[in-house]
Amino acid sequence: MYTDYYGFSAKPFQLSPDPRFFFGSRGHSRALAYLRYGLSQGEGFIVITGGIGTGKTTLVKSLFQELDPNQVIAAQLVTTQLEADELLRSVVAAFGLPYEEVGKAALLRHFEDFLRGHARHGRRVLLVVDEAQNLPPRSLEELRMLSNFQSDETPLLQSFLLGQEEFRHTLQEPGMEQLRQRVIASSHLAPLSQIETRDYIEHRLRVVGWEGWLPTFSEDAHPAIYRFTQGIPRLINVFCDRLLLYGFLEELRELSSVAVEAVGQELNQSREGIAQGTGGGSRSLLRVSHAMEQRLIELEEAMESLLQHPEWQDAQLERMERRILQLEPAVRVLRRQLADVMRRMDDQSMDDKLADDKIDRLIDEKPPVEPDTQEQPLY
């Protein structure tokens, strides 16, 4: 739609992390420098924290683009409150090693052999754990124990931990002292400043071919965008995607504060409608929506890994099956909350009986994905 109208090669404000769009703000450049420093040290933990949507995952994907696969073997793990044994299996699977029907002692032995094998060939192994705030203390301790694998006093595994703001508080708990001692650097991603927000928008537009004139932005447009988004990259992406769509529909060649205000009002009305319809349950609805978005991103990443590494097929398919199963509870909750919104808002368009019938059908309807790992493999 608007990509053709404005002559873009792709959507500049897509939500899925893409290293092509990495923007080196002061905070993101500092965090990336810490990650590079950690790689140069080859030991310990690097911790990167930040609020939802501040760009932690995009940061890591940018780092992965720099890695030489002949020197560093890297894997990324997105956690979902994994217990210690589940975490170990997930780590092993992330590196493409067999993990089914294998006891913990054998898993540890196979993983150590894997680490030592790469060390003999001069390669380091890097584990990136995303959403680390979801890990219980025992699982964090399991990660610390994995860092004990050494060869000639040289650590065989290095870990980067990415988490939301509460992960900083987790690390300060009394039981985390041993893990804290292994942290060699940490950085916190704050929202962008108003100037950085403007630079961020223009950077993403240039990546897809924008030359500064179609569309143009009036001087008062960028402060208005910052006011609505508060410099949070994900919110900027959502807002600017809607703004460009608005510009296309209105055939605008310049996006002014008037257009920004119109889009802001539309988005606010959408949020207010949900809040009124759920009787204050919008936070829960948005949390469920965010959880589903994260699982879908993980599925996309698993598919990318599967295409790039056919030899990992069994492990990656198992990972995808787990992610789909984790989506089902979120789908059920979202269906019920959407049904509640309809029950409260639909009284002007249908009588109560028709509304109740429609809602009941939505609630009773089975989720669209019902994987049977024995009878319906994902290939």
QUIRA-V619020 format. One record per residue. N is the residue number from 1. OMEGA is omega in radians with two decimals (NA if undefined). NEAR is the number of other ideal C-beta (glycine too) atoms within 10 Angstrom. Layout:
n = [N | N]
omega = [OMEGA | OMEGA]
near = [NEAR | NEAR]
This chain:
n = [1 | 2 | 3 | 4 | 5 | 6 | 7 | 8 | 9 | 10 | 11 | 12 | 13 | 14 | 15 | 16 | 17 | 18 | 19 | 20 | 21 | 22 | 23 | 24 | 25 | 26 | 27 | 28 | 29 | 30 | 31 | 32 | 33 | 34 | 35 | 36 | 37 | 38 | 39 | 40 | 41 | 42 | 43 | 44 | 45 | 46 | 47 | 48 | 49 | 50 | 51 | 52 | 53 | 54 | 55 | 56 | 57 | 58 | 59 | 60 | 61 | 62 | 63 | 64 | 65 | 66 | 67 | 68 | 69 | 70 | 71 | 72 | 73 | 74 | 75 | 76 | 77 | 78 | 79 | 80 | 81 | 82 | 83 | 84 | 85 | 86 | 87 | 88 | 89 | 90 | 91 | 92 | 93 | 94 | 95 | 96 | 97 | 98 | 99 | 100 | 101 | 102 | 103 | 104 | 105 | 106 | 107 | 108 | 109 | 110 | 111 | 112 | 113 | 114 | 115 | 116 | 117 | 118 | 119 | 120 | 121 | 122 | 123 | 124 | 125 | 126 | 127 | 128 | 129 | 130 | 131 | 132 | 133 | 134 | 135 | 136 | 137 | 138 | 139 | 140 | 141 | 142 | 143 | 144 | 145 | 146 | 147 | 148 | 149 | 150 | 151 | 152 | 153 | 154 | 155 | 156 | 157 | 158 | 159 | 160 | 161 | 162 | 163 | 164 | 165 | 166 | 167 | 168 | 169 | 170 | 171 | 172 | 173 | 174 | 175 | 176 | 177 | 178 | 179 | 180 | 181 | 182 | 183 | 184 | 185 | 186 | 187 | 188 | 189 | 190 | 191 | 192 | 193 | 194 | 195 | 196 | 197 | 198 | 199 | 200 | 201 | 202 | 203 | 204 | 205 | 206 | 207 | 208 | 209 | 210 | 211 | 212 | 213 | 214 | 215 | 216 | 217 | 218 | 219 | 220 | 221 | 222 | 223 | 224 | 225 | 226 | 227 | 228 | 229 | 230 | 231 | 232 | 233 | 234 | 235 | 236 | 237 | 238 | 239 | 240 | 241 | 242 | 243 | 244 | 245 | 246 | 247 | 248 | 249 | 250 | 251 | 252 | 253 | 254 | 255 | 256 | 257 | 258 | 259 | 260 | 261 | 262 | 263 | 264 | 265 | 266 | 267 | 268 | 269 | 270 | 271 | 272 | 273 | 274 | 275 | 276 | 277 | 278 | 279 | 280 | 281 | 282 | 283 | 284 | 285 | 286 | 287 | 288 | 289 | 290 | 291 | 292 | 293 | 294 | 295 | 296 | 297 | 298 | 299 | 300 | 301 | 302 | 303 | 304 | 305 | 306 | 307 | 308 | 309 | 310 | 311 | 312 | 313 | 314 | 315 | 316 | 317 | 318 | 319 | 320 | 321 | 322 | 323 | 324 | 325 | 326 | 327 | 328 | 329 | 330 | 331 | 332 | 333 | 334 | 335 | 336 | 337 | 338 | 339 | 340 | 341 | 342 | 343 | 344 | 345 | 346 | 347 | 348 | 349 | 350 | 351 | 352 | 353 | 354 | 355 | 356 | 357 | 358 | 359 | 360 | 361 | 362 | 363 | 364 | 365 | 366 | 367 | 368 | 369 | 370 | 371 | 372 | 373 | 374 | 375 | 376 | 377 | 378 | 379]
omega = [-3.05 | 3.12 | 3.11 | -3.10 | -3.11 | 3.07 | 3.12 | 3.08 | 3.13 | 3.08 | -3.07 | -3.03 | 3.08 | -3.07 | -3.10 | -3.10 | -3.14 | -3.08 | 3.10 | -3.05 | -3.11 | -3.13 | -3.06 | 3.00 | -3.14 | -3.12 | -3.12 | 3.09 | 3.11 | 3.14 | 3.12 | 3.09 | 3.09 | 3.12 | 3.11 | 3.08 | 3.12 | 3.11 | -3.13 | 3.14 | 3.08 | 3.14 | 3.03 | -3.13 | 2.96 | -3.09 | 3.07 | 3.13 | 3.11 | 3.13 | 3.12 | 3.07 | -3.11 | 3.01 | -3.11 | -3.10 | 3.09 | 3.11 | -3.11 | 3.12 | 3.08 | 3.09 | -3.14 | 3.13 | -3.09 | -3.00 | 3.02 | -3.09 | 3.08 | -3.12 | -3.09 | 3.04 | -3.02 | 3.05 | 3.13 | -3.13 | 3.06 | -2.97 | 3.08 | 3.12 | 3.14 | 2.99 | -2.98 | -3.12 | 3.11 | 3.14 | -3.14 | 3.13 | 3.14 | 3.10 | 3.13 | 3.14 | -3.13 | 3.11 | 3.05 | -3.14 | 3.10 | -3.09 | -3.11 | 3.08 | 3.12 | 3.13 | -3.07 | -3.12 | 3.13 | 3.09 | 3.14 | -3.13 | 3.12 | -3.12 | 3.10 | 3.09 | 3.10 | -3.13 | -3.11 | 3.12 | 3.11 | 3.12 | 3.13 | 3.14 | 3.06 | 3.13 | 3.07 | -3.12 | -3.08 | 3.07 | 3.07 | -3.13 | 3.13 | -3.09 | -3.06 | 3.12 | 3.13 | -3.05 | 3.03 | -3.08 | -3.12 | 3.12 | 3.06 | 3.08 | 3.08 | 3.08 | 3.13 | 3.14 | 3.11 | 3.13 | 3.13 | 3.12 | -3.10 | 3.02 | -3.07 | 3.11 | 3.08 | 3.13 | -3.12 | -3.10 | 3.05 | -3.07 | 2.96 | -3.13 | 3.10 | -3.12 | 3.07 | -2.98 | -3.10 | 3.14 | 3.08 | 3.12 | 3.09 | -3.11 | 3.14 | 3.13 | -3.07 | -3.09 | -3.08 | -3.04 | -3.13 | 3.10 | 3.13 | -3.13 | 3.12 | -3.13 | -3.09 | 3.09 | 3.09 | -3.14 | -3.14 | 3.14 | 3.07 | 3.05 | 3.13 | 3.01 | -3.14 | 3.12 | 3.13 | 3.11 | 3.09 | 3.14 | 3.13 | -3.14 | -3.11 | 3.10 | -3.12 | 3.10 | -3.13 | 3.13 | -3.11 | 2.99 | 3.14 | -3.12 | 3.02 | -3.06 | 3.11 | -0.03 | 2.93 | 3.10 | 3.07 | -3.08 | -3.10 | -3.11 | -3.04 | 3.05 | 3.14 | 3.09 | 3.13 | -3.13 | -3.13 | -3.01 | -3.13 | 3.03 | 3.11 | -3.00 | -3.11 | 3.10 | 3.07 | -3.14 | 3.14 | -3.06 | -3.07 | 3.04 | 3.10 | -3.14 | 3.12 | 3.07 | 3.10 | 3.13 | 3.09 | -3.11 | -3.14 | 3.14 | -3.12 | 3.03 | 3.03 | 3.11 | -3.08 | 3.10 | 3.09 | 3.10 | 3.13 | 3.13 | 3.14 | 3.12 | 3.12 | 3.11 | 3.11 | -3.13 | 3.12 | 3.11 | 3.09 | -3.14 | -3.14 | 3.10 | 3.10 | -3.11 | 3.13 | -3.10 | -3.10 | 3.13 | 3.13 | -3.12 | -3.05 | 3.13 | 3.10 | 3.14 | -3.14 | 3.09 | 3.12 | 3.13 | 3.12 | 3.13 | 3.12 | 3.12 | 3.13 | -3.13 | 3.14 | 3.09 | 3.12 | 3.11 | 3.10 | 3.13 | 3.12 | 3.13 | 3.10 | 3.12 | -3.13 | -3.13 | -3.10 | -3.07 | -3.13 | -3.12 | 3.12 | -2.92 | -3.06 | -3.11 | -3.10 | 3.10 | 3.10 | 3.13 | 3.13 | 3.11 | 3.12 | -3.12 | 3.14 | 3.12 | 3.12 | 3.12 | -2.99 | 3.12 | 3.13 | 3.12 | -3.12 | 3.14 | -3.12 | 3.10 | -3.11 | -3.13 | 3.04 | 3.09 | 3.12 | 3.07 | 3.14 | -3.13 | -3.08 | -3.01 | -2.97 | -3.01 | 3.13 | -3.05 | 3.10 | 3.13 | -3.03 | -3.10 | 3.13 | 3.13 | 3.14 | 3.12 | -3.12 | -3.14 | 3.14 | 3.12 | 3.11 | -3.09 | -3.08 | -3.11 | -3.13 | 3.07 | -3.07 | -3.12 | 3.11 | -3.03 | 3.01 | -2.99 | -3.13 | -3.01 | -3.07 | 3.10 | -3.04 | 3.05 | NA]
near = [10 | 17 | 15 | 8 | 17 | 19 | 11 | 17 | 10 | 12 | 15 | 24 | 20 | 13 | 14 | 13 | 19 | 14 | 14 | 12 | 21 | 21 | 19 | 17 | 24 | 11 | 20 | 26 | 13 | 14 | 28 | 19 | 13 | 18 | 22 | 13 | 12 | 23 | 19 | 7 | 13 | 15 | 16 | 16 | 25 | 24 | 24 | 29 | 24 | 25 | 16 | 13 | 19 | 27 | 27 | 24 | 20 | 20 | 26 | 22 | 20 | 21 | 22 | 16 | 10 | 12 | 14 | 7 | 9 | 9 | 12 | 18 | 18 | 19 | 19 | 19 | 21 | 22 | 21 | 16 | 12 | 20 | 12 | 17 | 14 | 15 | 23 | 21 | 18 | 21 | 23 | 20 | 21 | 22 | 19 | 18 | 17 | 13 | 21 | 9 | 6 | 15 | 9 | 12 | 8 | 12 | 18 | 16 | 12 | 15 | 21 | 17 | 11 | 19 | 22 | 14 | 12 | 18 | 19 | 9 | 9 | 8 | 16 | 20 | 23 | 22 | 21 | 24 | 26 | 22 | 20 | 27 | 19 | 17 | 24 | 15 | 13 | 13 | 22 | 24 | 17 | 20 | 24 | 17 | 13 | 19 | 18 | 11 | 18 | 15 | 12 | 5 | 5 | 11 | 20 | 22 | 23 | 22 | 25 | 23 | 25 | 26 | 22 | 17 | 14 | 12 | 23 | 15 | 11 | 19 | 21 | 10 | 12 | 5 | 11 | 17 | 10 | 11 | 20 | 14 | 11 | 15 | 16 | 15 | 16 | 17 | 19 | 16 | 22 | 15 | 21 | 26 | 15 | 14 | 12 | 20 | 24 | 17 | 16 | 24 | 26 | 16 | 17 | 23 | 20 | 12 | 17 | 18 | 13 | 19 | 8 | 10 | 8 | 13 | 21 | 12 | 21 | 14 | 8 | 12 | 22 | 20 | 13 | 22 | 24 | 22 | 14 | 18 | 23 | 12 | 19 | 20 | 26 | 19 | 18 | 24 | 22 | 17 | 22 | 22 | 17 | 17 | 28 | 25 | 14 | 17 | 21 | 16 | 11 | 10 | 7 | 18 | 11 | 14 | 23 | 18 | 18 | 14 | 21 | 25 | 15 | 15 | 23 | 19 | 11 | 11 | 16 | 11 | 10 | 11 | 11 | 11 | 14 | 19 | 16 | 13 | 19 | 18 | 10 | 8 | 14 | 18 | 11 | 13 | 20 | 13 | 13 | 20 | 15 | 14 | 17 | 16 | 14 | 20 | 21 | 15 | 17 | 22 | 17 | 13 | 21 | 22 | 13 | 11 | 19 | 18 | 9 | 9 | 12 | 8 | 8 | 19 | 13 | 13 | 24 | 24 | 16 | 17 | 22 | 20 | 17 | 18 | 20 | 18 | 14 | 16 | 21 | 16 | 12 | 19 | 16 | 14 | 17 | 18 | 17 | 14 | 19 | 18 | 19 | 17 | 20 | 17 | 15 | 14 | 15 | 18 | 11 | 5 | 9 | 13 | 9 | 10 | 8 | 11 | 18 | 14 | 11 | 15 | 19 | 11 | 10 | 13 | 13 | 8 | 9 | 9 | 14 | 8 | 10 | 10 | 16 | 8 | 13 | 6 | 6 | 9 | 10 | 15 | 6]
